[in-house]
Amino acid sequence: MPSPELSGPDVDAGSAAPSRRELNKAATRQAITEAALGLLRANGPGNFTVENIADAAAISRRTFFNYFSSTEAVIASVTHGFLDTALQQFRLRPANEPILESARAALVELADPMTVAPLAELYSLGQSNPQLNRSELEAWDHCTAEIIDAARVRFGRGDGTGTGVEVDELYLRALAGSIISCGKAAMDLWFARCGGSLSPESLSTLRQLLIDSMSLLGSGFSSPAAAPAATTAPSPDRF
């Protein structure tokens, strides 16, 4: 399974190349995540400890807690990592672009279908384990707040690149909730169609379903009879 792209609080999408310190921290974080996923595959949820993860990642227990608060937090970071990468792409979009068009374009920019592999694998593992499934749902819900913050920044900029006005909180929460719900719907349909396969073809299908779900949301679900084409973009007078 490929490593998620470098993301998180130490790396800003618009900043210069990351420093050696940032690269080292990202490498350690990735090693912890991969160790946790390896133990999850081998032992199942709830059957390994922080000490097991630290040993597998060749780090100390203390170092583990510099990055994560628990085993659950490591697993949830897979979902967060995918969203962080998508949000980085979202922030690079023109500020005057319709927000859902930006969301769809951000997913398009994740050109390699294997980018969604960690997210897909965790989702698939959760389908047969209620405990892991609850943790995954909690991670998606937590992502809602990050989307709200990104949208608030987009609308609230007063530097000429945004509206510079306060946006209704209900609008922000409904928008973020709708994006998350569409993402979950794409994941559900992918699993029903592909059975959790992590082949390149299956992952390409998942990526396209995620993109198409944003197109449906941006169009106001105006075409229930057919899925949106890959080139369809939300109408500019919406959202």
ChimeraX commands (.cxc) that place a marker at each C-alpha (Angstrom):
marker #1 position 0.00,0.00,0.00 radius 0.5
marker #1 position 1.50,3.38,-0.95 radius 0.5
marker #1 position 2.35,5.96,1.65 radius 0.5
marker #1 position 0.00,8.95,2.02 radius 0.5
marker #1 position 1.49,12.21,0.84 radius 0.5
marker #1 position 3.21,14.50,3.30 radius 0.5
marker #1 position 0.56,16.46,5.13 radius 0.5
marker #1 position -0.36,17.90,8.50 radius 0.5
marker #1 position 0.37,20.95,10.59 radius 0.5
marker #1 position 4.08,21.05,9.73 radius 0.5
marker #1 position 3.44,21.41,6.00 radius 0.5
marker #1 position 1.48,24.21,4.35 radius 0.5
marker #1 position 0.22,23.75,0.82 radius 0.5
marker #1 position 1.47,27.19,-0.21 radius 0.5
marker #1 position 4.81,27.09,1.64 radius 0.5
marker #1 position 8.32,26.36,0.39 radius 0.5
marker #1 position 9.74,22.85,0.32 radius 0.5
marker #1 position 9.57,21.16,3.74 radius 0.5
marker #1 position 12.66,21.28,5.93 radius 0.5
marker #1 position 14.69,18.22,6.92 radius 0.5
marker #1 position 13.04,18.33,10.36 radius 0.5
marker #1 position 9.60,18.31,8.78 radius 0.5
marker #1 position 10.55,15.44,6.49 radius 0.5
marker #1 position 11.91,13.43,9.43 radius 0.5
marker #1 position 8.74,14.01,11.44 radius 0.5
marker #1 position 6.58,13.02,8.49 radius 0.5
marker #1 position 8.65,9.85,8.00 radius 0.5
marker #1 position 8.27,8.89,11.67 radius 0.5
marker #1 position 4.54,9.56,11.57 radius 0.5
marker #1 position 4.21,7.45,8.44 radius 0.5
marker #1 position 6.22,4.62,10.00 radius 0.5
marker #1 position 3.87,4.60,12.99 radius 0.5
marker #1 position 0.81,4.56,10.75 radius 0.5
marker #1 position 2.13,1.73,8.58 radius 0.5
marker #1 position 3.07,-0.29,11.68 radius 0.5
marker #1 position -0.43,0.16,13.11 radius 0.5
marker #1 position -2.07,-0.85,9.82 radius 0.5
marker #1 position 0.16,-3.91,9.59 radius 0.5
marker #1 position -0.89,-5.00,13.08 radius 0.5
marker #1 position -4.52,-4.24,12.26 radius 0.5
marker #1 position -4.38,-6.52,9.22 radius 0.5
marker #1 position -2.62,-9.29,11.11 radius 0.5
marker #1 position -4.40,-9.19,14.48 radius 0.5
marker #1 position -7.65,-7.29,14.01 radius 0.5
marker #1 position -8.86,-4.24,15.92 radius 0.5
marker #1 position -8.34,-4.15,19.66 radius 0.5
marker #1 position -5.73,-6.92,19.57 radius 0.5
marker #1 position -2.57,-4.84,19.69 radius 0.5
marker #1 position -1.17,-2.13,21.95 radius 0.5
marker #1 position 0.81,1.08,21.76 radius 0.5
marker #1 position 3.87,-0.93,22.74 radius 0.5
marker #1 position 3.28,-3.32,19.83 radius 0.5
marker #1 position 3.05,-0.41,17.40 radius 0.5
marker #1 position 6.18,1.24,18.81 radius 0.5
marker #1 position 8.14,-2.00,18.51 radius 0.5
marker #1 position 6.97,-2.54,14.92 radius 0.5
marker #1 position 7.90,1.04,14.00 radius 0.5
marker #1 position 11.28,0.79,15.79 radius 0.5
marker #1 position 10.56,3.76,18.04 radius 0.5
marker #1 position 10.09,4.30,21.77 radius 0.5
marker #1 position 6.73,4.44,23.50 radius 0.5
marker #1 position 7.48,8.06,24.36 radius 0.5
marker #1 position 8.06,8.90,20.70 radius 0.5
marker #1 position 4.73,7.29,19.81 radius 0.5
marker #1 position 2.91,9.67,22.17 radius 0.5
marker #1 position 4.65,12.63,20.56 radius 0.5
marker #1 position 2.56,11.87,17.48 radius 0.5
marker #1 position -0.60,10.05,18.58 radius 0.5
marker #1 position -2.66,9.78,21.75 radius 0.5
marker #1 position -3.84,6.18,21.26 radius 0.5
marker #1 position -4.02,3.24,18.88 radius 0.5
marker #1 position -7.43,4.50,17.71 radius 0.5
marker #1 position -5.91,7.89,16.84 radius 0.5
marker #1 position -3.35,6.22,14.58 radius 0.5
marker #1 position -6.03,4.36,12.65 radius 0.5
marker #1 position -8.19,7.48,12.36 radius 0.5
marker #1 position -5.20,9.38,10.95 radius 0.5
marker #1 position -5.54,7.41,7.70 radius 0.5
marker #1 position -8.88,9.07,6.98 radius 0.5
marker #1 position -7.58,12.42,8.21 radius 0.5
marker #1 position -4.50,12.10,6.01 radius 0.5
marker #1 position -6.55,11.63,2.86 radius 0.5
marker #1 position -8.72,14.61,3.72 radius 0.5
marker #1 position -5.68,16.75,4.54 radius 0.5
marker #1 position -4.25,16.01,1.10 radius 0.5
marker #1 position -7.56,16.88,-0.58 radius 0.5
marker #1 position -7.86,20.08,1.48 radius 0.5
marker #1 position -4.36,21.12,0.43 radius 0.5
marker #1 position -5.50,20.87,-3.19 radius 0.5
marker #1 position -8.73,22.72,-2.34 radius 0.5
marker #1 position -6.78,25.67,-0.88 radius 0.5
marker #1 position -4.82,25.98,-4.13 radius 0.5
marker #1 position -7.99,26.56,-6.14 radius 0.5
marker #1 position -9.01,30.12,-7.21 radius 0.5
marker #1 position -10.84,31.84,-4.34 radius 0.5
marker #1 position -13.64,33.05,-6.64 radius 0.5
marker #1 position -14.38,29.55,-7.92 radius 0.5
marker #1 position -17.67,27.94,-6.74 radius 0.5
marker #1 position -16.76,26.00,-3.63 radius 0.5
marker #1 position -18.08,22.63,-4.77 radius 0.5
marker #1 position -16.33,23.02,-8.11 radius 0.5
marker #1 position -13.15,23.51,-6.08 radius 0.5
marker #1 position -13.92,20.39,-4.03 radius 0.5
marker #1 position -14.40,18.31,-7.15 radius 0.5
marker #1 position -11.26,19.76,-8.78 radius 0.5
marker #1 position -9.27,18.96,-5.64 radius 0.5
marker #1 position -10.22,15.30,-5.98 radius 0.5
marker #1 position -9.36,15.35,-9.69 radius 0.5
marker #1 position -5.89,16.64,-8.78 radius 0.5
marker #1 position -5.31,13.46,-6.76 radius 0.5
marker #1 position -4.50,11.89,-10.10 radius 0.5
marker #1 position -3.09,8.58,-8.92 radius 0.5
marker #1 position -5.95,6.24,-7.96 radius 0.5
marker #1 position -3.59,4.61,-5.44 radius 0.5
marker #1 position -3.88,7.79,-3.39 radius 0.5
marker #1 position -7.18,6.47,-2.07 radius 0.5
marker #1 position -5.74,3.02,-1.23 radius 0.5
marker #1 position -5.21,3.62,2.53 radius 0.5
marker #1 position -8.69,5.09,2.88 radius 0.5
marker #1 position -10.20,2.21,0.91 radius 0.5
marker #1 position -8.39,-0.46,2.89 radius 0.5
marker #1 position -9.44,0.97,6.25 radius 0.5
marker #1 position -13.04,1.30,5.08 radius 0.5
marker #1 position -13.05,-2.31,3.88 radius 0.5
marker #1 position -11.61,-3.63,7.14 radius 0.5
marker #1 position -14.29,-1.75,9.04 radius 0.5
marker #1 position -17.14,-3.43,7.20 radius 0.5
marker #1 position -16.58,-6.69,9.07 radius 0.5
marker #1 position -15.76,-5.18,12.46 radius 0.5
marker #1 position -18.28,-2.96,14.32 radius 0.5
marker #1 position -15.59,-1.47,16.56 radius 0.5
marker #1 position -13.42,-0.35,13.67 radius 0.5
marker #1 position -16.47,0.80,11.72 radius 0.5
marker #1 position -17.48,3.09,14.60 radius 0.5
marker #1 position -13.97,4.49,14.75 radius 0.5
marker #1 position -14.03,5.13,11.01 radius 0.5
marker #1 position -17.38,6.92,11.22 radius 0.5
marker #1 position -16.05,9.08,14.05 radius 0.5
marker #1 position -13.07,10.00,11.88 radius 0.5
marker #1 position -15.36,11.07,9.04 radius 0.5
marker #1 position -17.41,13.15,11.46 radius 0.5
marker #1 position -14.27,14.82,12.78 radius 0.5
marker #1 position -13.34,15.72,9.20 radius 0.5
marker #1 position -16.52,17.78,9.00 radius 0.5
marker #1 position -14.98,20.43,11.27 radius 0.5
marker #1 position -11.92,20.68,9.03 radius 0.5
marker #1 position -14.11,21.23,5.97 radius 0.5
marker #1 position -16.06,23.93,7.83 radius 0.5
marker #1 position -12.81,25.71,8.67 radius 0.5
marker #1 position -11.57,25.52,5.07 radius 0.5
marker #1 position -14.89,26.89,3.75 radius 0.5
marker #1 position -14.92,29.65,6.36 radius 0.5
marker #1 position -11.46,30.77,5.27 radius 0.5
marker #1 position -12.51,30.68,1.61 radius 0.5
marker #1 position -15.59,32.85,2.16 radius 0.5
marker #1 position -14.22,35.12,4.86 radius 0.5
marker #1 position -11.04,36.43,3.32 radius 0.5
marker #1 position -10.94,40.21,3.34 radius 0.5
marker #1 position -7.91,40.54,1.06 radius 0.5
marker #1 position -9.83,40.67,-2.21 radius 0.5
marker #1 position -9.62,36.92,-2.79 radius 0.5
marker #1 position -12.83,36.07,-0.95 radius 0.5
marker #1 position -16.18,37.59,-0.07 radius 0.5
marker #1 position -14.82,39.21,3.08 radius 0.5
marker #1 position -18.15,38.68,4.84 radius 0.5
marker #1 position -19.24,36.36,7.60 radius 0.5
marker #1 position -21.03,33.31,6.26 radius 0.5
marker #1 position -24.10,31.86,7.94 radius 0.5
marker #1 position -23.07,29.04,10.27 radius 0.5
marker #1 position -25.94,26.83,9.16 radius 0.5
marker #1 position -24.77,27.15,5.56 radius 0.5
marker #1 position -21.24,26.10,6.52 radius 0.5
marker #1 position -22.37,23.13,8.59 radius 0.5
marker #1 position -24.90,21.95,6.00 radius 0.5
marker #1 position -22.30,22.27,3.24 radius 0.5
marker #1 position -19.66,20.31,5.16 radius 0.5
marker #1 position -22.17,17.66,6.22 radius 0.5
marker #1 position -23.33,17.24,2.64 radius 0.5
marker #1 position -19.76,16.80,1.38 radius 0.5
marker #1 position -19.06,14.14,4.01 radius 0.5
marker #1 position -22.35,12.36,3.28 radius 0.5
marker #1 position -21.58,12.26,-0.44 radius 0.5
marker #1 position -18.12,10.88,0.34 radius 0.5
marker #1 position -19.64,8.14,2.48 radius 0.5
marker #1 position -22.16,7.33,-0.27 radius 0.5
marker #1 position -19.32,6.95,-2.78 radius 0.5
marker #1 position -17.47,4.63,-0.40 radius 0.5
marker #1 position -20.59,2.53,0.20 radius 0.5
marker #1 position -21.29,2.14,-3.52 radius 0.5
marker #1 position -17.66,1.31,-4.26 radius 0.5
marker #1 position -17.67,-1.45,-1.64 radius 0.5
marker #1 position -20.95,-2.84,-2.98 radius 0.5
marker #1 position -19.57,-2.90,-6.53 radius 0.5
marker #1 position -15.97,-3.93,-5.93 radius 0.5
marker #1 position -16.15,-5.81,-2.63 radius 0.5
marker #1 position -13.21,-3.93,-1.13 radius 0.5
marker #1 position -10.73,-4.93,-3.83 radius 0.5
marker #1 position -7.56,-2.81,-3.77 radius 0.5
marker #1 position -6.65,-3.44,-7.39 radius 0.5
marker #1 position -5.75,-0.38,-9.50 radius 0.5
marker #1 position -9.02,-0.74,-11.41 radius 0.5
marker #1 position -11.08,-0.86,-8.21 radius 0.5
marker #1 position -9.28,2.14,-6.72 radius 0.5
marker #1 position -9.79,4.07,-9.96 radius 0.5
marker #1 position -13.51,3.35,-9.62 radius 0.5
marker #1 position -13.52,4.66,-6.06 radius 0.5
marker #1 position -11.69,7.84,-7.03 radius 0.5
marker #1 position -14.19,8.48,-9.85 radius 0.5
marker #1 position -17.16,7.85,-7.56 radius 0.5
marker #1 position -15.80,10.41,-5.10 radius 0.5
marker #1 position -15.38,12.93,-7.91 radius 0.5
marker #1 position -18.85,12.20,-9.30 radius 0.5
marker #1 position -20.45,12.58,-5.87 radius 0.5
marker #1 position -19.16,16.17,-5.74 radius 0.5
marker #1 position -20.57,16.79,-9.21 radius 0.5
marker #1 position -23.98,15.53,-8.10 radius 0.5
marker #1 position -23.91,17.76,-5.05 radius 0.5
marker #1 position -22.80,20.77,-7.08 radius 0.5
marker #1 position -25.60,20.26,-9.61 radius 0.5
marker #1 position -28.22,20.04,-6.88 radius 0.5
marker #1 position -28.85,16.38,-7.77 radius 0.5
marker #1 position -30.64,17.52,-10.90 radius 0.5
marker #1 position -30.05,14.30,-12.89 radius 0.5
marker #1 position -31.12,11.27,-10.85 radius 0.5
marker #1 position -31.36,8.98,-13.88 radius 0.5
marker #1 position -27.64,8.95,-14.70 radius 0.5
marker #1 position -24.28,9.39,-13.05 radius 0.5
marker #1 position -22.38,12.56,-13.94 radius 0.5
marker #1 position -19.73,12.39,-16.62 radius 0.5
marker #1 position -16.12,12.65,-15.56 radius 0.5
marker #1 position -15.84,16.10,-17.13 radius 0.5
marker #1 position -19.03,17.49,-15.59 radius 0.5
marker #1 position -18.44,20.48,-13.30 radius 0.5
marker #1 position -20.95,22.10,-10.93 radius 0.5
marker #1 position -22.93,24.98,-12.34 radius 0.5
marker #1 position -21.11,28.27,-11.56 radius 0.5
marker #1 position -24.25,29.84,-10.13 radius 0.5
marker #1 position -24.52,27.17,-7.43 radius 0.5
marker #1 position -22.68,27.18,-4.08 radius 0.5
marker link #1:1,2 radius 0.2
marker link #1:2,3 radius 0.2
marker link #1:3,4 radius 0.2
marker link #1:4,5 radius 0.2
marker link #1:5,6 radius 0.2
marker link #1:6,7 radius 0.2
marker link #1:7,8 radius 0.2
marker link #1:8,9 radius 0.2
marker link #1:9,10 radius 0.2
marker link #1:10,11 radius 0.2
marker link #1:11,12 radius 0.2
marker link #1:12,13 radius 0.2
marker link #1:13,14 radius 0.2
marker link #1:14,15 radius 0.2
marker link #1:15,16 radius 0.2
marker link #1:16,17 radius 0.2
marker link #1:17,18 radius 0.2
marker link #1:18,19 radius 0.2
marker link #1:19,20 radius 0.2
marker link #1:20,21 radius 0.2
marker link #1:21,22 radius 0.2
marker link #1:22,23 radius 0.2
marker link #1:23,24 radius 0.2
marker link #1:24,25 radius 0.2
marker link #1:25,26 radius 0.2
marker link #1:26,27 radius 0.2
marker link #1:27,28 radius 0.2
marker link #1:28,29 radius 0.2
marker link #1:29,30 radius 0.2
marker link #1:30,31 radius 0.2
marker link #1:31,32 radius 0.2
marker link #1:32,33 radius 0.2
marker link #1:33,34 radius 0.2
marker link #1:34,35 radius 0.2
marker link #1:35,36 radius 0.2
marker link #1:36,37 radius 0.2
marker link #1:37,38 radius 0.2
marker link #1:38,39 radius 0.2
marker link #1:39,40 radius 0.2
marker link #1:40,41 radius 0.2
marker link #1:41,42 radius 0.2
marker link #1:42,43 radius 0.2
marker link #1:43,44 radius 0.2
marker link #1:44,45 radius 0.2
marker link #1:45,46 radius 0.2
marker link #1:46,47 radius 0.2
marker link #1:47,48 radius 0.2
marker link #1:48,49 radius 0.2
marker link #1:49,50 radius 0.2
marker link #1:50,51 radius 0.2
marker link #1:51,52 radius 0.2
marker link #1:52,53 radius 0.2
marker link #1:53,54 radius 0.2
marker link #1:54,55 radius 0.2
marker link #1:55,56 radius 0.2
marker link #1:56,57 radius 0.2
marker link #1:57,58 radius 0.2
marker link #1:58,59 radius 0.2
marker link #1:59,60 radius 0.2
marker link #1:60,61 radius 0.2
marker link #1:61,62 radius 0.2
marker link #1:62,63 radius 0.2
marker link #1:63,64 radius 0.2
marker link #1:64,65 radius 0.2
marker link #1:65,66 radius 0.2
marker link #1:66,67 radius 0.2
marker link #1:67,68 radius 0.2
marker link #1:68,69 radius 0.2
marker link #1:69,70 radius 0.2
marker link #1:70,71 radius 0.2
marker link #1:71,72 radius 0.2
marker link #1:72,73 radius 0.2
marker link #1:73,74 radius 0.2
marker link #1:74,75 radius 0.2
marker link #1:75,76 radius 0.2
marker link #1:76,77 radius 0.2
marker link #1:77,78 radius 0.2
marker link #1:78,79 radius 0.2
marker link #1:79,80 radius 0.2
marker link #1:80,81 radius 0.2
marker link #1:81,82 radius 0.2
marker link #1:82,83 radius 0.2
marker link #1:83,84 radius 0.2
marker link #1:84,85 radius 0.2
marker link #1:85,86 radius 0.2
marker link #1:86,87 radius 0.2
marker link #1:87,88 radius 0.2
marker link #1:88,89 radius 0.2
marker link #1:89,90 radius 0.2
marker link #1:90,91 radius 0.2
marker link #1:91,92 radius 0.2
marker link #1:92,93 radius 0.2
marker link #1:93,94 radius 0.2
marker link #1:94,95 radius 0.2
marker link #1:95,96 radius 0.2
marker link #1:96,97 radius 0.2
marker link #1:97,98 radius 0.2
marker link #1:98,99 radius 0.2
marker link #1:99,100 radius 0.2
marker link #1:100,101 radius 0.2
marker link #1:101,102 radius 0.2
marker link #1:102,103 radius 0.2
marker link #1:103,104 radius 0.2
marker link #1:104,105 radius 0.2
marker link #1:105,106 radius 0.2
marker link #1:106,107 radius 0.2
marker link #1:107,108 radius 0.2
marker link #1:108,109 radius 0.2
marker link #1:109,110 radius 0.2
marker link #1:110,111 radius 0.2
marker link #1:111,112 radius 0.2
marker link #1:112,113 radius 0.2
marker link #1:113,114 radius 0.2
marker link #1:114,115 radius 0.2
marker link #1:115,116 radius 0.2
marker link #1:116,117 radius 0.2
marker link #1:117,118 radius 0.2
marker link #1:118,119 radius 0.2
marker link #1:119,120 radius 0.2
marker link #1:120,121 radius 0.2
marker link #1:121,122 radius 0.2
marker link #1:122,123 radius 0.2
marker link #1:123,124 radius 0.2
marker link #1:124,125 radius 0.2
marker link #1:125,126 radius 0.2
marker link #1:126,127 radius 0.2
marker link #1:127,128 radius 0.2
marker link #1:128,129 radius 0.2
marker link #1:129,130 radius 0.2
marker link #1:130,131 radius 0.2
marker link #1:131,132 radius 0.2
marker link #1:132,133 radius 0.2
marker link #1:133,134 radius 0.2
marker link #1:134,135 radius 0.2
marker link #1:135,136 radius 0.2
marker link #1:136,137 radius 0.2
marker link #1:137,138 radius 0.2
marker link #1:138,139 radius 0.2
marker link #1:139,140 radius 0.2
marker link #1:140,141 radius 0.2
marker link #1:141,142 radius 0.2
marker link #1:142,143 radius 0.2
marker link #1:143,144 radius 0.2
marker link #1:144,145 radius 0.2
marker link #1:145,146 radius 0.2
marker link #1:146,147 radius 0.2
marker link #1:147,148 radius 0.2
marker link #1:148,149 radius 0.2
marker link #1:149,150 radius 0.2
marker link #1:150,151 radius 0.2
marker link #1:151,152 radius 0.2
marker link #1:152,153 radius 0.2
marker link #1:153,154 radius 0.2
marker link #1:154,155 radius 0.2
marker link #1:155,156 radius 0.2
marker link #1:156,157 radius 0.2
marker link #1:157,158 radius 0.2
marker link #1:158,159 radius 0.2
marker link #1:159,160 radius 0.2
marker link #1:160,161 radius 0.2
marker link #1:161,162 radius 0.2
marker link #1:162,163 radius 0.2
marker link #1:163,164 radius 0.2
marker link #1:164,165 radius 0.2
marker link #1:165,166 radius 0.2
marker link #1:166,167 radius 0.2
marker link #1:167,168 radius 0.2
marker link #1:168,169 radius 0.2
marker link #1:169,170 radius 0.2
marker link #1:170,171 radius 0.2
marker link #1:171,172 radius 0.2
marker link #1:172,173 radius 0.2
marker link #1:173,174 radius 0.2
marker link #1:174,175 radius 0.2
marker link #1:175,176 radius 0.2
marker link #1:176,177 radius 0.2
marker link #1:177,178 radius 0.2
marker link #1:178,179 radius 0.2
marker link #1:179,180 radius 0.2
marker link #1:180,181 radius 0.2
marker link #1:181,182 radius 0.2
marker link #1:182,183 radius 0.2
marker link #1:183,184 radius 0.2
marker link #1:184,185 radius 0.2
marker link #1:185,186 radius 0.2
marker link #1:186,187 radius 0.2
marker link #1:187,188 radius 0.2
marker link #1:188,189 radius 0.2
marker link #1:189,190 radius 0.2
marker link #1:190,191 radius 0.2
marker link #1:191,192 radius 0.2
marker link #1:192,193 radius 0.2
marker link #1:193,194 radius 0.2
marker link #1:194,195 radius 0.2
marker link #1:195,196 radius 0.2
marker link #1:196,197 radius 0.2
marker link #1:197,198 radius 0.2
marker link #1:198,199 radius 0.2
marker link #1:199,200 radius 0.2
marker link #1:200,201 radius 0.2
marker link #1:201,202 radius 0.2
marker link #1:202,203 radius 0.2
marker link #1:203,204 radius 0.2
marker link #1:204,205 radius 0.2
marker link #1:205,206 radius 0.2
marker link #1:206,207 radius 0.2
marker link #1:207,208 radius 0.2
marker link #1:208,209 radius 0.2
marker link #1:209,210 radius 0.2
marker link #1:210,211 radius 0.2
marker link #1:211,212 radius 0.2
marker link #1:212,213 radius 0.2
marker link #1:213,214 radius 0.2
marker link #1:214,215 radius 0.2
marker link #1:215,216 radius 0.2
marker link #1:216,217 radius 0.2
marker link #1:217,218 radius 0.2
marker link #1:218,219 radius 0.2
marker link #1:219,220 radius 0.2
marker link #1:220,221 radius 0.2
marker link #1:221,222 radius 0.2
marker link #1:222,223 radius 0.2
marker link #1:223,224 radius 0.2
marker link #1:224,225 radius 0.2
marker link #1:225,226 radius 0.2
marker link #1:226,227 radius 0.2
marker link #1:227,228 radius 0.2
marker link #1:228,229 radius 0.2
marker link #1:229,230 radius 0.2
marker link #1:230,231 radius 0.2
marker link #1:231,232 radius 0.2
marker link #1:232,233 radius 0.2
marker link #1:233,234 radius 0.2
marker link #1:234,235 radius 0.2
marker link #1:235,236 radius 0.2
marker link #1:236,237 radius 0.2
marker link #1:237,238 radius 0.2
marker link #1:238,239 radius 0.2
view
